[in-house]
Amino acid sequence: MGRQIHFHMLPDDQDVFLRFVQERDPVAVGARDSDSAIIEPIADLNIDRDKTLCLWNRKILPSLEREWVPSPGYFTVSESKMPILEFTSSFTATWEGKPALGQGRLYGIFEGKPPEFEKWYESLVRWLRTNYEKNPTGTGGYVGPAAYEFYKSGGYLLPNILPPRTKEWLTAIGRQHARPRTPLQSSKRAKARS
């Protein structure tokens, strides 16, 4: 069974995290899916935010190649077969006319893999929990320092999808920056109901 941790990261947060990952261990970062079997590690951390990445620790897995998937026809790395972590970046969006940031995640499957693979994942999760704020919106996960400033300045933190515009989502996300009622407003509202 797999495990994951969700997070909100702006590019600065992501760069700091991926630098930590690569300085801690000999870790390569590459695109999970491609039109080539050969994985070219991404040296520049200015990564295309739309790609799902794979992180592999070369102490655990010295080399890695993608496998061909005949239908629909592309190469990929399977996290169920290989000891790699899937990294999905946060995404930017607009919600109700305001800037928003969707959750990304770090995900791995540990069954049938070396124990040091799970220990490596746990060390990365510990770093995120230590260096990030708990998500204040109630959707779980952690929020990087730049993403937290974005939230405090009025940006919305979305789940890992762009939610449909339903009454439930409008209410849930709208609570993020709702102004608390003053005692005078509550009193006027109570009198209006009577």
Secondary structure as GFF3:
##gff-version 3
##sequence-region A 1 194
A	DSSP	beta_strand	2	8	.	.	.	ID=ss1
A	DSSP	alpha_helix	11	24	.	.	.	ID=ss2
A	DSSP	beta_strand	27	31	.	.	.	ID=ss3
A	DSSP	beta_strand	33	34	.	.	.	ID=ss4
A	DSSP	beta_strand	52	57	.	.	.	ID=ss5
A	DSSP	beta_strand	67	69	.	.	.	ID=ss6
A	DSSP	beta_strand	74	76	.	.	.	ID=ss7
A	DSSP	beta_strand	85	88	.	.	.	ID=ss8
A	DSSP	beta_strand	91	95	.	.	.	ID=ss9
A	DSSP	beta_strand	98	102	.	.	.	ID=ss10
A	DSSP	beta_strand	104	109	.	.	.	ID=ss11
A	DSSP	alpha_helix	115	131	.	.	.	ID=ss12
A	DSSP	beta_strand	133	134	.	.	.	ID=ss13
A	DSSP	beta_strand	142	143	.	.	.	ID=ss14
A	DSSP	alpha_helix	145	152	.	.	.	ID=ss15
A	DSSP	beta_strand	156	158	.	.	.	ID=ss16
A	DSSP	alpha_helix	167	174	.	.	.	ID=ss17
A	DSSP	three_ten_helix	175	177	.	.	.	ID=ss18
A	DSSP	alpha_helix	183	193	.	.	.	ID=ss19
###
